[in-house]
């Protein structure tokens, strides 16, 4: 597993954990419409993209003409 994938998994886990902790300790009920749902969505997508190597935002950016590539440049693409 590459560092980019592990970072996505860790970042997704931290976002989902922060939503859970905010819900428990700040009294934000997840049954009410809040911005916590957006954070949970982002965290879940980061988490799953770390395992599946599929990211909707990445596909959308490539469609818009952004060059694909890893955080460390072309060296990562050859190791892929």
PDB file of N, CA, C and O in Angstrom:
ATOM      1  N   UNK A   1       0.855  -1.180   0.000  1.00  0.00           N
ATOM      2  CA  UNK A   1       0.000   0.000   0.000  1.00  0.00           C
ATOM      3  C   UNK A   1       0.896   1.236   0.000  1.00  0.00           C
ATOM      4  O   UNK A   1       1.895   1.288   0.717  1.00  0.00           O
ATOM      5  N   UNK A   2       0.532   2.226  -0.806  1.00  0.00           N
ATOM      6  CA  UNK A   2       1.341   3.437  -0.913  1.00  0.00           C
ATOM      7  C   UNK A   2       1.014   4.412   0.214  1.00  0.00           C
ATOM      8  O   UNK A   2      -0.020   4.308   0.873  1.00  0.00           O
ATOM      9  N   UNK A   3       1.926   5.361   0.416  1.00  0.00           N
ATOM     10  CA  UNK A   3       1.700   6.360   1.471  1.00  0.00           C
ATOM     11  C   UNK A   3       0.468   7.208   1.168  1.00  0.00           C
ATOM     12  O   UNK A   3      -0.253   7.601   2.085  1.00  0.00           O
ATOM     13  N   UNK A   4       0.220   7.495  -0.118  1.00  0.00           N
ATOM     14  CA  UNK A   4      -0.956   8.295  -0.473  1.00  0.00           C
ATOM     15  C   UNK A   4      -2.241   7.588  -0.053  1.00  0.00           C
ATOM     16  O   UNK A   4      -3.162   8.227   0.457  1.00  0.00           O
ATOM     17  N   UNK A   5      -2.307   6.275  -0.263  1.00  0.00           N
ATOM     18  CA  UNK A   5      -3.505   5.519   0.119  1.00  0.00           C
ATOM     19  C   UNK A   5      -3.647   5.467   1.635  1.00  0.00           C
ATOM     20  O   UNK A   5      -4.755   5.598   2.154  1.00  0.00           O
ATOM     21  N   UNK A   6      -2.541   5.279   2.354  1.00  0.00           N
ATOM     22  CA  UNK A   6      -2.597   5.231   3.821  1.00  0.00           C
ATOM     23  C   UNK A   6      -3.022   6.586   4.377  1.00  0.00           C
ATOM     24  O   UNK A   6      -3.793   6.652   5.334  1.00  0.00           O
ATOM     25  N   UNK A   7      -2.525   7.659   3.783  1.00  0.00           N
ATOM     26  CA  UNK A   7      -2.911   8.998   4.232  1.00  0.00           C
ATOM     27  C   UNK A   7      -4.402   9.223   4.020  1.00  0.00           C
ATOM     28  O   UNK A   7      -5.066   9.807   4.877  1.00  0.00           O
ATOM     29  N   UNK A   8      -4.941   8.764   2.883  1.00  0.00           N
ATOM     30  CA  UNK A   8      -6.388   8.884   2.652  1.00  0.00           C
ATOM     31  C   UNK A   8      -7.174   8.120   3.712  1.00  0.00           C
ATOM     32  O   UNK A   8      -8.182   8.617   4.215  1.00  0.00           O
ATOM     33  N   UNK A   9      -6.728   6.939   4.049  1.00  0.00           N
ATOM     34  CA  UNK A   9      -7.413   6.118   5.065  1.00  0.00           C
ATOM     35  C   UNK A   9      -7.365   6.803   6.423  1.00  0.00           C
ATOM     36  O   UNK A   9      -8.376   6.882   7.122  1.00  0.00           O
ATOM     37  N   UNK A  10      -6.192   7.297   6.795  1.00  0.00           N
ATOM     38  CA  UNK A  10      -6.044   7.964   8.094  1.00  0.00           C
ATOM     39  C   UNK A  10      -6.872   9.249   8.134  1.00  0.00           C
ATOM     40  O   UNK A  10      -7.556   9.507   9.124  1.00  0.00           O
ATOM     41  N   UNK A  11      -6.820  10.058   7.072  1.00  0.00           N
ATOM     42  CA  UNK A  11      -7.582  11.310   7.037  1.00  0.00           C
ATOM     43  C   UNK A  11      -9.077  11.030   7.108  1.00  0.00           C
ATOM     44  O   UNK A  11      -9.802  11.722   7.823  1.00  0.00           O
ATOM     45  N   UNK A  12      -9.542  10.031   6.382  1.00  0.00           N
ATOM     46  CA  UNK A  12     -10.959   9.667   6.435  1.00  0.00           C
ATOM     47  C   UNK A  12     -11.375   9.209   7.819  1.00  0.00           C
ATOM     48  O   UNK A  12     -12.448   9.565   8.306  1.00  0.00           O
ATOM     49  N   UNK A  13     -10.517   8.416   8.452  1.00  0.00           N
ATOM     50  CA  UNK A  13     -10.802   7.949   9.808  1.00  0.00           C
ATOM     51  C   UNK A  13     -10.886   9.113  10.785  1.00  0.00           C
ATOM     52  O   UNK A  13     -11.789   9.159  11.621  1.00  0.00           O
ATOM     53  N   UNK A  14      -9.947  10.059  10.684  1.00  0.00           N
ATOM     54  CA  UNK A  14      -9.957  11.219  11.577  1.00  0.00           C
ATOM     55  C   UNK A  14     -11.208  12.076  11.376  1.00  0.00           C
ATOM     56  O   UNK A  14     -11.792  12.553  12.349  1.00  0.00           O
ATOM     57  N   UNK A  15     -11.618  12.273  10.140  1.00  0.00           N
ATOM     58  CA  UNK A  15     -12.821  13.078   9.879  1.00  0.00           C
ATOM     59  C   UNK A  15     -14.053  12.393  10.446  1.00  0.00           C
ATOM     60  O   UNK A  15     -14.876  13.029  11.105  1.00  0.00           O
ATOM     61  N   UNK A  16     -14.183  11.080  10.187  1.00  0.00           N
ATOM     62  CA  UNK A  16     -15.350  10.358  10.718  1.00  0.00           C
ATOM     63  C   UNK A  16     -15.328  10.330  12.247  1.00  0.00           C
ATOM     64  O   UNK A  16     -16.380  10.428  12.879  1.00  0.00           O
ATOM     65  N   UNK A  17     -14.141  10.199  12.851  1.00  0.00           N
ATOM     66  CA  UNK A  17     -14.024  10.215  14.308  1.00  0.00           C
ATOM     67  C   UNK A  17     -14.413  11.583  14.869  1.00  0.00           C
ATOM     68  O   UNK A  17     -15.080  11.662  15.901  1.00  0.00           O
ATOM     69  N   UNK A  18     -14.001  12.661  14.196  1.00  0.00           N
ATOM     70  CA  UNK A  18     -14.350  13.994  14.688  1.00  0.00           C
ATOM     71  C   UNK A  18     -15.855  14.237  14.612  1.00  0.00           C
ATOM     72  O   UNK A  18     -16.421  14.898  15.483  1.00  0.00           O
ATOM     73  N   UNK A  19     -16.506  13.707  13.574  1.00  0.00           N
ATOM     74  CA  UNK A  19     -17.966  13.828  13.476  1.00  0.00           C
ATOM     75  C   UNK A  19     -18.628  13.074  14.622  1.00  0.00           C
ATOM     76  O   UNK A  19     -19.553  13.584  15.255  1.00  0.00           O
ATOM     77  N   UNK A  20     -18.156  11.864  14.887  1.00  0.00           N
ATOM     78  CA  UNK A  20     -18.707  11.067  15.982  1.00  0.00           C
ATOM     79  C   UNK A  20     -18.515  11.774  17.323  1.00  0.00           C
ATOM     80  O   UNK A  20     -19.453  11.872  18.114  1.00  0.00           O
ATOM     81  N   UNK A  21     -17.299  12.267  17.580  1.00  0.00           N
ATOM     82  CA  UNK A  21     -17.020  12.942  18.851  1.00  0.00           C
ATOM     83  C   UNK A  21     -17.827  14.228  18.989  1.00  0.00           C
ATOM     84  O   UNK A  21     -18.288  14.554  20.083  1.00  0.00           O
ATOM     85  N   UNK A  22     -18.001  14.956  17.898  1.00  0.00           N
ATOM     86  CA  UNK A  22     -18.819  16.172  17.926  1.00  0.00           C
ATOM     87  C   UNK A  22     -20.265  15.828  18.244  1.00  0.00           C
ATOM     88  O   UNK A  22     -20.943  16.553  18.972  1.00  0.00           O
ATOM     89  N   UNK A  23     -20.723  14.725  17.696  1.00  0.00           N
ATOM     90  CA  UNK A  23     -22.095  14.293  17.940  1.00  0.00           C
ATOM     91  C   UNK A  23     -22.291  13.898  19.399  1.00  0.00           C
ATOM     92  O   UNK A  23     -23.309  14.229  20.006  1.00  0.00           O
ATOM     93  N   UNK A  24     -21.321  13.194  19.953  1.00  0.00           N
ATOM     94  CA  UNK A  24     -21.446  12.685  21.324  1.00  0.00           C
ATOM     95  C   UNK A  24     -21.238  13.793  22.361  1.00  0.00           C
ATOM     96  O   UNK A  24     -22.035  13.930  23.289  1.00  0.00           O
ATOM     97  N   UNK A  25     -20.168  14.583  22.206  1.00  0.00           N
ATOM     98  CA  UNK A  25     -19.795  15.522  23.260  1.00  0.00           C
ATOM     99  C   UNK A  25     -20.336  16.936  23.076  1.00  0.00           C
ATOM    100  O   UNK A  25     -20.411  17.689  24.047  1.00  0.00           O
ATOM    101  N   UNK A  26     -20.713  17.313  21.869  1.00  0.00           N
ATOM    102  CA  UNK A  26     -21.259  18.658  21.657  1.00  0.00           C
ATOM    103  C   UNK A  26     -22.769  18.652  21.509  1.00  0.00           C
ATOM    104  O   UNK A  26     -23.382  19.704  21.329  1.00  0.00           O
ATOM    105  N   UNK A  27     -23.358  17.500  21.583  1.00  0.00           N
ATOM    106  CA  UNK A  27     -24.803  17.409  21.517  1.00  0.00           C
ATOM    107  C   UNK A  27     -25.383  17.623  20.130  1.00  0.00           C
ATOM    108  O   UNK A  27     -26.580  17.881  20.001  1.00  0.00           O
ATOM    109  N   UNK A  28     -24.569  17.524  19.093  1.00  0.00           N
ATOM    110  CA  UNK A  28     -25.073  17.659  17.727  1.00  0.00           C
ATOM    111  C   UNK A  28     -25.691  16.333  17.313  1.00  0.00           C
ATOM    112  O   UNK A  28     -24.988  15.339  17.136  1.00  0.00           O
ATOM    113  N   UNK A  29     -26.993  16.326  17.163  1.00  0.00           N
ATOM    114  CA  UNK A  29     -27.677  15.089  16.801  1.00  0.00           C
ATOM    115  C   UNK A  29     -27.550  14.862  15.301  1.00  0.00           C
ATOM    116  O   UNK A  29     -27.886  15.738  14.504  1.00  0.00           O
ATOM    117  N   UNK A  30     -27.066  13.690  14.922  1.00  0.00           N
ATOM    118  CA  UNK A  30     -26.898  13.395  13.502  1.00  0.00           C
ATOM    119  C   UNK A  30     -28.232  13.200  12.793  1.00  0.00           C
ATOM    120  O   UNK A  30     -28.282  13.180  11.564  1.00  0.00           O
ATOM    121  N   UNK A  31     -29.321  13.054  13.564  1.00  0.00           N
ATOM    122  CA  UNK A  31     -30.627  12.924  12.926  1.00  0.00           C
ATOM    123  C   UNK A  31     -31.141  14.271  12.429  1.00  0.00           C
ATOM    124  O   UNK A  31     -32.075  14.326  11.629  1.00  0.00           O
ATOM    125  N   UNK A  32     -30.529  15.361  12.904  1.00  0.00           N
ATOM    126  CA  UNK A  32     -30.890  16.699  12.447  1.00  0.00           C
ATOM    127  C   UNK A  32     -29.995  17.083  11.270  1.00  0.00           C
ATOM    128  O   UNK A  32     -28.837  16.669  11.218  1.00  0.00           O
ATOM    129  N   UNK A  33     -30.515  17.869  10.324  1.00  0.00           N
ATOM    130  CA  UNK A  33     -29.676  18.273   9.189  1.00  0.00           C
ATOM    131  C   UNK A  33     -28.592  19.251   9.630  1.00  0.00           C
ATOM    132  O   UNK A  33     -28.881  20.390   9.995  1.00  0.00           O
ATOM    133  N   UNK A  34     -27.377  18.808   9.595  1.00  0.00           N
ATOM    134  CA  UNK A  34     -26.242  19.649   9.986  1.00  0.00           C
ATOM    135  C   UNK A  34     -25.133  19.486   8.963  1.00  0.00           C
ATOM    136  O   UNK A  34     -25.201  18.622   8.089  1.00  0.00           O
ATOM    137  N   UNK A  35     -24.109  20.327   9.079  1.00  0.00           N
ATOM    138  CA  UNK A  35     -22.933  20.211   8.221  1.00  0.00           C
ATOM    139  C   UNK A  35     -22.094  19.005   8.589  1.00  0.00           C
ATOM    140  O   UNK A  35     -21.178  18.639   7.852  1.00  0.00           O
ATOM    141  N   UNK A  36     -22.395  18.378   9.728  1.00  0.00           N
ATOM    142  CA  UNK A  36     -21.661  17.172  10.099  1.00  0.00           C
ATOM    143  C   UNK A  36     -21.865  16.061   9.074  1.00  0.00           C
ATOM    144  O   UNK A  36     -20.977  15.233   8.871  1.00  0.00           O
ATOM    145  N   UNK A  37     -23.027  16.038   8.426  1.00  0.00           N
ATOM    146  CA  UNK A  37     -23.270  15.029   7.389  1.00  0.00           C
ATOM    147  C   UNK A  37     -22.304  15.192   6.235  1.00  0.00           C
ATOM    148  O   UNK A  37     -21.831  14.205   5.673  1.00  0.00           O
ATOM    149  N   UNK A  38     -22.006  16.442   5.875  1.00  0.00           N
ATOM    150  CA  UNK A  38     -21.045  16.703   4.796  1.00  0.00           C
ATOM    151  C   UNK A  38     -19.657  16.209   5.190  1.00  0.00           C
ATOM    152  O   UNK A  38     -18.966  15.579   4.390  1.00  0.00           O
ATOM    153  N   UNK A  39     -19.256  16.494   6.419  1.00  0.00           N
ATOM    154  CA  UNK A  39     -17.957  16.023   6.904  1.00  0.00           C
ATOM    155  C   UNK A  39     -17.892  14.502   6.924  1.00  0.00           C
ATOM    156  O   UNK A  39     -16.874  13.912   6.562  1.00  0.00           O
ATOM    157  N   UNK A  40     -18.969  13.878   7.343  1.00  0.00           N
ATOM    158  CA  UNK A  40     -19.018  12.419   7.366  1.00  0.00           C
ATOM    159  C   UNK A  40     -18.911  11.847   5.953  1.00  0.00           C
ATOM    160  O   UNK A  40     -18.238  10.837   5.745  1.00  0.00           O
ATOM    161  N   UNK A  41     -19.563  12.481   4.985  1.00  0.00           N
ATOM    162  CA  UNK A  41     -19.492  12.053   3.587  1.00  0.00           C
ATOM    163  C   UNK A  41     -18.055  12.146   3.060  1.00  0.00           C
ATOM    164  O   UNK A  41     -17.563  11.218   2.418  1.00  0.00           O
ATOM    165  N   UNK A  42     -17.390  13.271   3.335  1.00  0.00           N
ATOM    166  CA  UNK A  42     -16.011  13.457   2.883  1.00  0.00           C
ATOM    167  C   UNK A  42     -15.093  12.420   3.529  1.00  0.00           C
ATOM    168  O   UNK A  42     -14.249  11.828   2.856  1.00  0.00           O
ATOM    169  N   UNK A  43     -15.259  12.204   4.823  1.00  0.00           N
ATOM    170  CA  UNK A  43     -14.435  11.220   5.524  1.00  0.00           C
ATOM    171  C   UNK A  43     -14.635   9.810   5.004  1.00  0.00           C
ATOM    172  O   UNK A  43     -13.673   9.062   4.827  1.00  0.00           O
ATOM    173  N   UNK A  44     -15.881   9.451   4.760  1.00  0.00           N
ATOM    174  CA  UNK A  44     -16.170   8.113   4.249  1.00  0.00           C
ATOM    175  C   UNK A  44     -15.587   7.919   2.847  1.00  0.00           C
ATOM    176  O   UNK A  44     -15.092   6.838   2.527  1.00  0.00           O
ATOM    177  N   UNK A  45     -15.644   8.955   2.014  1.00  0.00           N
ATOM    178  CA  UNK A  45     -15.071   8.852   0.678  1.00  0.00           C
ATOM    179  C   UNK A  45     -13.549   8.761   0.714  1.00  0.00           C
ATOM    180  O   UNK A  45     -12.958   7.999  -0.052  1.00  0.00           O
ATOM    181  N   UNK A  46     -12.915   9.521   1.587  1.00  0.00           N
ATOM    182  CA  UNK A  46     -11.468   9.406   1.747  1.00  0.00           C
ATOM    183  C   UNK A  46     -11.086   7.999   2.205  1.00  0.00           C
ATOM    184  O   UNK A  46     -10.146   7.395   1.688  1.00  0.00           O
ATOM    185  N   UNK A  47     -11.818   7.504   3.165  1.00  0.00           N
ATOM    186  CA  UNK A  47     -11.551   6.173   3.722  1.00  0.00           C
ATOM    187  C   UNK A  47     -11.677   5.096   2.645  1.00  0.00           C
ATOM    188  O   UNK A  47     -10.785   4.260   2.496  1.00  0.00           O
ATOM    189  N   UNK A  48     -12.786   5.113   1.891  1.00  0.00           N
ATOM    190  CA  UNK A  48     -12.987   4.075   0.881  1.00  0.00           C
ATOM    191  C   UNK A  48     -12.009   4.218  -0.272  1.00  0.00           C
ATOM    192  O   UNK A  48     -11.600   3.210  -0.849  1.00  0.00           O
ATOM    193  N   UNK A  49     -11.618   5.447  -0.630  1.00  0.00           N
ATOM    194  CA  UNK A  49     -10.683   5.617  -1.743  1.00  0.00           C
ATOM    195  C   UNK A  49      -9.292   5.102  -1.391  1.00  0.00           C
ATOM    196  O   UNK A  49      -8.524   4.727  -2.277  1.00  0.00           O
ATOM    197  N   UNK A  50      -8.970   5.083  -0.110  1.00  0.00           N
ATOM    198  CA  UNK A  50      -7.699   4.517   0.313  1.00  0.00           C
ATOM    199  C   UNK A  50      -7.623   3.026   0.060  1.00  0.00           C
ATOM    200  O   UNK A  50      -6.546   2.489  -0.202  1.00  0.00           O
ATOM    201  N   UNK A  51      -8.752   2.361   0.135  1.00  0.00           N
ATOM    202  CA  UNK A  51      -8.788   0.917  -0.109  1.00  0.00           C
ATOM    203  C   UNK A  51      -9.084   0.584  -1.569  1.00  0.00           C
ATOM    204  O   UNK A  51      -8.487  -0.336  -2.128  1.00  0.00           O
ATOM    205  N   UNK A  52      -9.999   1.325  -2.188  1.00  0.00           N
ATOM    206  CA  UNK A  52     -10.460   0.963  -3.522  1.00  0.00           C
ATOM    207  C   UNK A  52      -9.671   1.635  -4.651  1.00  0.00           C
ATOM    208  O   UNK A  52      -9.760   1.213  -5.804  1.00  0.00           O
ATOM    209  N   UNK A  53      -8.899   2.677  -4.324  1.00  0.00           N
ATOM    210  CA  UNK A  53      -8.159   3.458  -5.317  1.00  0.00           C
ATOM    211  C   UNK A  53      -9.097   4.141  -6.309  1.00  0.00           C
ATOM    212  O   UNK A  53      -8.682   4.435  -7.430  1.00  0.00           O
ATOM    213  N   UNK A  54     -10.354   4.405  -5.931  1.00  0.00           N
ATOM    214  CA  UNK A  54     -11.318   5.103  -6.762  1.00  0.00           C
ATOM    215  C   UNK A  54     -11.806   6.336  -6.013  1.00  0.00           C
ATOM    216  O   UNK A  54     -12.246   6.250  -4.866  1.00  0.00           O
ATOM    217  N   UNK A  55     -11.722   7.477  -6.677  1.00  0.00           N
ATOM    218  CA  UNK A  55     -12.136   8.732  -6.058  1.00  0.00           C
ATOM    219  C   UNK A  55     -12.947   9.537  -7.071  1.00  0.00           C
ATOM    220  O   UNK A  55     -12.444   9.863  -8.147  1.00  0.00           O
ATOM    221  N   UNK A  56     -14.179   9.855  -6.742  1.00  0.00           N
ATOM    222  CA  UNK A  56     -15.054  10.593  -7.644  1.00  0.00           C
ATOM    223  C   UNK A  56     -14.475  11.957  -7.994  1.00  0.00           C
ATOM    224  O   UNK A  56     -14.493  12.352  -9.160  1.00  0.00           O
ATOM    225  N   UNK A  57     -13.962  12.682  -7.007  1.00  0.00           N
ATOM    226  CA  UNK A  57     -13.398  14.006  -7.269  1.00  0.00           C
ATOM    227  C   UNK A  57     -12.222  13.919  -8.227  1.00  0.00           C
ATOM    228  O   UNK A  57     -12.068  14.776  -9.097  1.00  0.00           O
ATOM    229  N   UNK A  58     -11.400  12.909  -8.079  1.00  0.00           N
ATOM    230  CA  UNK A  58     -10.266  12.715  -8.985  1.00  0.00           C
ATOM    231  C   UNK A  58     -10.752  12.503 -10.418  1.00  0.00           C
ATOM    232  O   UNK A  58     -10.191  13.071 -11.355  1.00  0.00           O
ATOM    233  N   UNK A  59     -11.791  11.688 -10.588  1.00  0.00           N
ATOM    234  CA  UNK A  59     -12.351  11.447 -11.918  1.00  0.00           C
ATOM    235  C   UNK A  59     -12.928  12.730 -12.508  1.00  0.00           C
ATOM    236  O   UNK A  59     -12.779  12.984 -13.703  1.00  0.00           O
ATOM    237  N   UNK A  60     -13.582  13.535 -11.683  1.00  0.00           N
ATOM    238  CA  UNK A  60     -14.163  14.789 -12.159  1.00  0.00           C
ATOM    239  C   UNK A  60     -13.061  15.764 -12.589  1.00  0.00           C
ATOM    240  O   UNK A  60     -13.193  16.436 -13.612  1.00  0.00           O
ATOM    241  N   UNK A  61     -11.982  15.842 -11.816  1.00  0.00           N
ATOM    242  CA  UNK A  61     -10.885  16.750 -12.150  1.00  0.00           C
ATOM    243  C   UNK A  61     -10.186  16.328 -13.433  1.00  0.00           C
ATOM    244  O   UNK A  61      -9.819  17.179 -14.243  1.00  0.00           O
ATOM    245  N   UNK A  62      -9.996  15.027 -13.633  1.00  0.00           N
ATOM    246  CA  UNK A  62      -9.383  14.528 -14.864  1.00  0.00           C
ATOM    247  C   UNK A  62     -10.266  14.876 -16.060  1.00  0.00           C
ATOM    248  O   UNK A  62      -9.766  15.264 -17.116  1.00  0.00           O
ATOM    249  N   UNK A  63     -11.584  14.734 -15.888  1.00  0.00           N
ATOM    250  CA  UNK A  63     -12.521  15.089 -16.953  1.00  0.00           C
ATOM    251  C   UNK A  63     -12.426  16.572 -17.301  1.00  0.00           C
ATOM    252  O   UNK A  63     -12.597  16.954 -18.459  1.00  0.00           O
ATOM    253  N   UNK A  64     -12.153  17.407 -16.293  1.00  0.00           N
ATOM    254  CA  UNK A  64     -12.029  18.846 -16.513  1.00  0.00           C
ATOM    255  C   UNK A  64     -10.659  19.245 -17.073  1.00  0.00           C
ATOM    256  O   UNK A  64     -10.428  20.419 -17.360  1.00  0.00           O
ATOM    257  N   UNK A  65      -9.751  18.274 -17.230  1.00  0.00           N
ATOM    258  CA  UNK A  65      -8.464  18.552 -17.850  1.00  0.00           C
ATOM    259  C   UNK A  65      -7.284  18.656 -16.912  1.00  0.00           C
ATOM    260  O   UNK A  65      -6.184  18.983 -17.358  1.00  0.00           O
ATOM    261  N   UNK A  66      -7.469  18.391 -15.627  1.00  0.00           N
ATOM    262  CA  UNK A  66      -6.359  18.414 -14.684  1.00  0.00           C
ATOM    263  C   UNK A  66      -5.519  17.156 -14.893  1.00  0.00           C
ATOM    264  O   UNK A  66      -6.055  16.055 -15.017  1.00  0.00           O
ATOM    265  N   UNK A  67      -4.185  17.331 -14.930  1.00  0.00           N
ATOM    266  CA  UNK A  67      -3.315  16.192 -15.175  1.00  0.00           C
ATOM    267  C   UNK A  67      -3.328  15.239 -13.971  1.00  0.00           C
ATOM    268  O   UNK A  67      -3.182  15.679 -12.830  1.00  0.00           O
ATOM    269  N   UNK A  68      -3.501  13.942 -14.225  1.00  0.00           N
ATOM    270  CA  UNK A  68      -3.464  12.979 -13.120  1.00  0.00           C
ATOM    271  C   UNK A  68      -2.042  12.780 -12.620  1.00  0.00           C
ATOM    272  O   UNK A  68      -1.079  12.951 -13.367  1.00  0.00           O
ATOM    273  N   UNK A  69      -1.925  12.422 -11.360  1.00  0.00           N
ATOM    274  CA  UNK A  69      -0.612  12.154 -10.789  1.00  0.00           C
ATOM    275  C   UNK A  69      -0.667  12.114  -9.285  1.00  0.00           C
ATOM    276  O   UNK A  69      -1.596  12.633  -8.666  1.00  0.00           O
ATOM    277  N   UNK A  70       0.336  11.494  -8.704  1.00  0.00           N
ATOM    278  CA  UNK A  70       0.422  11.375  -7.255  1.00  0.00           C
ATOM    279  C   UNK A  70       1.011  12.622  -6.629  1.00  0.00           C
ATOM    280  O   UNK A  70       1.448  13.540  -7.323  1.00  0.00           O
ATOM    281  N   UNK A  71       1.018  12.640  -5.320  1.00  0.00           N
ATOM    282  CA  UNK A  71       1.521  13.788  -4.582  1.00  0.00           C
ATOM    283  C   UNK A  71       3.030  13.968  -4.751  1.00  0.00           C
ATOM    284  O   UNK A  71       3.550  15.071  -4.582  1.00  0.00           O
ATOM    285  N   UNK A  72       3.732  12.877  -5.085  1.00  0.00           N
ATOM    286  CA  UNK A  72       5.189  12.968  -5.204  1.00  0.00           C
ATOM    287  C   UNK A  72       5.633  13.084  -6.664  1.00  0.00           C
ATOM    288  O   UNK A  72       6.819  12.929  -6.953  1.00  0.00           O
ATOM    289  N   UNK A  73       4.723  13.348  -7.573  1.00  0.00           N
ATOM    290  CA  UNK A  73       5.088  13.581  -8.963  1.00  0.00           C
ATOM    291  C   UNK A  73       5.157  12.307  -9.783  1.00  0.00           C
ATOM    292  O   UNK A  73       4.493  11.321  -9.462  1.00  0.00           O
ATOM    293  N   UNK A  74       5.953  12.322 -10.836  1.00  0.00           N
ATOM    294  CA  UNK A  74       5.990  11.206 -11.770  1.00  0.00           C
ATOM    295  C   UNK A  74       6.659   9.965 -11.207  1.00  0.00           C
ATOM    296  O   UNK A  74       6.455   8.877 -11.744  1.00  0.00           O
ATOM    297  N   UNK A  75       7.439  10.081 -10.157  1.00  0.00           N
ATOM    298  CA  UNK A  75       8.100   8.914  -9.565  1.00  0.00           C
ATOM    299  C   UNK A  75       7.068   7.928  -9.036  1.00  0.00           C
ATOM    300  O   UNK A  75       7.283   6.718  -9.102  1.00  0.00           O
ATOM    301  N   UNK A  76       5.949   8.426  -8.512  1.00  0.00           N
ATOM    302  CA  UNK A  76       4.903   7.550  -7.984  1.00  0.00           C
ATOM    303  C   UNK A  76       4.167   6.827  -9.108  1.00  0.00           C
ATOM    304  O   UNK A  76       3.768   5.673  -8.948  1.00  0.00           O
ATOM    305  N   UNK A  77       3.987   7.492 -10.230  1.00  0.00           N
ATOM    306  CA  UNK A  77       3.215   6.907 -11.326  1.00  0.00           C
ATOM    307  C   UNK A  77       3.895   5.667 -11.885  1.00  0.00           C
ATOM    308  O   UNK A  77       3.211   4.727 -12.288  1.00  0.00           O
ATOM    309  N   UNK A  78       5.218   5.639 -11.921  1.00  0.00           N
ATOM    310  CA  UNK A  78       5.901   4.472 -12.447  1.00  0.00           C
ATOM    311  C   UNK A  78       5.895   3.301 -11.475  1.00  0.00           C
ATOM    312  O   UNK A  78       6.051   2.150 -11.883  1.00  0.00           O
ATOM    313  N   UNK A  79       5.713   3.595 -10.177  1.00  0.00           N
ATOM    314  CA  UNK A  79       5.662   2.530  -9.164  1.00  0.00           C
ATOM    315  C   UNK A  79       4.269   1.990  -8.957  1.00  0.00           C
ATOM    316  O   UNK A  79       4.102   0.896  -8.418  1.00  0.00           O
ATOM    317  N   UNK A  80       3.252   2.747  -9.382  1.00  0.00           N
ATOM    318  CA  UNK A  80       1.871   2.549  -9.243  1.00  0.00           C
ATOM    319  C   UNK A  80       1.230   1.370  -8.842  1.00  0.00           C
ATOM    320  O   UNK A  80       0.002   1.332  -8.760  1.00  0.00           O
TER     321      UNK A  80
END
